[in-house]
Amino acid sequence: MEVHTFFSLLAACFGLLGSVFLAKGILGLSPKDMLKLTTPYSRLKYAPEQIDSMAAQKADAFIGVIIIFLAFLVQIVSLIFVSNNHSLLFKDQWIGSGIASAVTSILAIIFYSIDKYYYKYLRLKIRKLECVAKLKDIFAKEEINSNDVKFLEGILEELLSIKRKPSETKIDFIKRVAEYLGQPIPEGINFSSISGKHN
C-alpha cells in the first residue's frame, strides 16, 4: 500500500468515525426517551431527561466535529505532502488496512472516553444551573418556609443526588447547599419558620 493511499484510507476512517459521533446523540434515543422529551411528558419547569439528552448531544457533536477536523487534516497532509510519494508503506494492502482499522479503533476508544467525560461535565453543569435558579427563587422570598425546603430537597435529590442528612437541620441543609452551589445567603433572610427544634 502506497503512503498517500494509506493516508487517504485513514482520513476516510476518521470521517466515518466522526460521523458516527455526530449521529450518536440522536440515533441513540429510543422512542420511549423521545416521548419523555416532549412537552406533555416533561416535568414542571425542568426535565432531567431533556437535560441529559442535550448534554449528550452536545458532547457527541463536539467530539464528532473534532474527529472530522482530524480527518480533514490527514487528507490535507496526504494531498500536499505525500500525494506524489508513490513509495510503498506496506507490502500488503491488508496490512495497511488492518493498521488503519487499528488506529481508528484506538482513537474511537480514546474519543469515546473523552465524550463520556465531557457529557458528565455538561450534565452536572446544566443540572447545577437549574438548582441555582431554584435556590435564588427561594432566597428572593422574605421568609423561607418548610414547603420551600421540601421543594429544594426534591430537586437536589433528583438532579444532583444530594439529600438532607438525618442529623441535619433544614437551615444547615440550606447553608450546605448554598455553599456547594456557590450562592451567598442574603443578609437578613428569615429562617424563623424552619428554625424549630424538630427542623
C-alpha positions in Angstrom: 0.0 0.0 0.0 1.4 3.4 -1.0 1.8 6.2 1.5 -0.8 8.5 0.0 -3.3 5.6 -0.2 -2.8 4.8 3.4 -3.4 8.4 4.5 -6.5 8.6 2.3 -7.8 5.4 3.9 -7.1 6.7 7.4 -8.9 10.0 6.6 -11.9 8.1 5.3 -11.9 6.0 8.5 -11.7 9.2 10.7 -14.5 10.8 8.7 -16.7 7.7 9.3 -15.9 7.7 13.0 -16.7 11.4 13.3 -20.0 10.9 11.5 -20.9 8.2 14.0 -20.3 10.5 16.9 -22.3 13.3 15.2 -25.2 10.9 14.7 -25.0 9.1 18.0 -26.8 11.7 20.1 -29.9 11.5 18.0 -29.8 7.8 16.9 -29.2 6.7 20.5 -32.6 8.0 21.6 -35.2 5.3 21.9 -38.8 6.0 21.2 -39.5 6.0 24.9 -36.8 8.5 25.5 -38.1 10.7 22.7 -41.6 10.6 24.2 -40.2 11.7 27.6 -38.6 14.7 26.0 -41.9 16.0 24.5 -43.6 18.9 26.4 -46.6 17.0 27.8 -44.3 14.4 29.4 -41.7 16.9 30.7 -41.5 17.7 34.4 -42.7 21.0 35.8 -40.2 23.7 34.7 -37.3 21.3 34.3 -36.9 17.8 32.8 -33.9 15.7 33.9 -34.3 13.6 30.7 -34.0 16.7 28.5 -31.0 17.9 30.4 -29.2 14.6 29.9 -30.2 14.4 26.2 -29.0 17.9 25.4 -25.7 17.3 27.3 -25.2 14.0 25.4 -25.9 15.6 22.0 -23.6 18.5 22.7 -20.8 16.2 23.8 -21.3 13.8 20.8 -21.4 16.8 18.4 -18.2 18.3 19.9 -16.3 15.0 19.6 -17.7 14.4 16.1 -16.5 17.8 14.8 -13.0 17.3 16.3 -12.7 13.9 14.6 -13.9 15.2 11.2 -11.5 18.1 11.5 -8.8 15.5 12.2 -9.8 13.6 9.1 -9.6 16.9 7.1 -6.0 17.4 8.4 -5.0 13.9 7.5 -6.4 14.4 4.0 -4.7 17.7 3.6 -1.4 16.1 4.7 -2.0 13.3 2.2 -2.7 15.7 -0.7 0.0 18.3 -0.1 2.9 16.3 1.3 2.6 12.7 0.2 0.4 12.7 -3.0 3.5 12.5 -5.2 5.1 9.9 -2.9 4.4 6.6 -4.6 6.8 4.6 -2.4 5.3 1.6 -0.6 4.5 2.0 3.0 3.2 -1.6 3.5 3.9 -4.6 1.1 0.4 -5.9 1.6 -2.9 -4.0 1.2 -4.4 -5.9 4.0 -1.7 -5.0 6.4 -2.2 -1.3 5.7 -6.0 -1.7 6.0 -5.5 -3.5 9.3 -3.3 -0.8 10.7 -5.7 1.9 9.6 -8.5 0.0 11.3 -6.4 -0.5 14.5 -5.5 3.2 14.6 -9.2 4.1 14.1 -10.3 1.7 16.8 -7.8 3.1 19.3 -8.9 6.6 18.5 -12.6 5.6 18.9 -11.9 4.3 22.4 -10.0 7.4 23.4 -12.6 9.8 22.0 -15.4 7.7 23.5 -13.8 8.2 26.9 -13.4 11.9 26.3 -17.1 12.0 25.1 -18.3 10.4 28.3 -16.2 12.7 30.5 -17.5 15.8 28.6 -21.1 14.6 28.8 -20.9 14.1 32.6 -19.3 17.6 32.9 -22.0 19.3 30.8 -24.8 17.3 32.6 -23.6 18.4 36.0 -23.2 22.0 34.9 -26.7 22.2 33.5 -28.2 20.5 36.5 -26.4 22.8 38.8 -27.6 25.8 36.9 -31.2 24.7 37.4 -30.6 24.1 41.1 -29.0 27.6 41.4 -32.0 29.2 39.7 -34.4 27.4 42.2 -32.2 28.4 45.2 -32.2 32.1 44.0 -36.0 32.0 43.7 -36.2 30.8 47.3 -33.7 33.4 48.5 -35.8 36.1 46.8 -38.6 35.5 49.3 -38.7 37.4 52.6 -39.2 34.2 54.6 -38.2 30.6 53.8 -40.8 28.0 54.8 -40.9 24.2 55.1 -42.5 23.9 51.6 -39.6 25.8 50.1 -37.1 23.4 51.8 -39.1 20.3 50.7 -39.2 21.6 47.1 -35.5 22.2 47.2 -34.8 18.8 48.7 -36.8 17.2 45.8 -34.9 19.0 43.1 -31.5 18.5 44.6 -32.1 14.8 45.1 -33.3 14.3 41.6 -30.8 16.4 39.8 -27.7 16.2 42.0 -28.3 13.2 44.2 -27.9 15.5 47.3 -30.0 14.5 50.3 -30.5 16.1 53.7 -28.7 14.1 56.3 -30.9 12.7 59.1 -29.0 14.8 61.7 -29.0 17.9 59.6 -31.5 20.8 60.3 -33.2 22.4 57.4 -31.2 25.6 58.0 -27.9 23.7 57.9 -29.0 21.9 54.8 -29.7 25.2 53.0 -26.4 26.5 54.1 -24.6 23.4 52.8 -26.4 23.6 49.5 -25.8 27.3 49.1 -22.1 26.8 49.7 -21.9 23.8 47.3 -23.7 25.9 44.6 -21.6 29.0 45.3 -24.6 31.1 46.2 -24.3 33.5 49.2 -27.2 33.6 51.6 -28.7 37.1 51.6 -28.3 39.1 54.7 -31.4 39.3 56.9 -33.1 36.3 55.3 -35.8 34.9 57.7 -35.4 31.3 58.8 -37.7 31.5 61.7 -40.4 29.2 60.3 -37.9 26.4 59.9 -35.7 27.0 62.9 -37.8 24.9 65.4 -36.3 22.1 67.5 -37.6 19.4 65.2 -36.4 21.0 62.0 
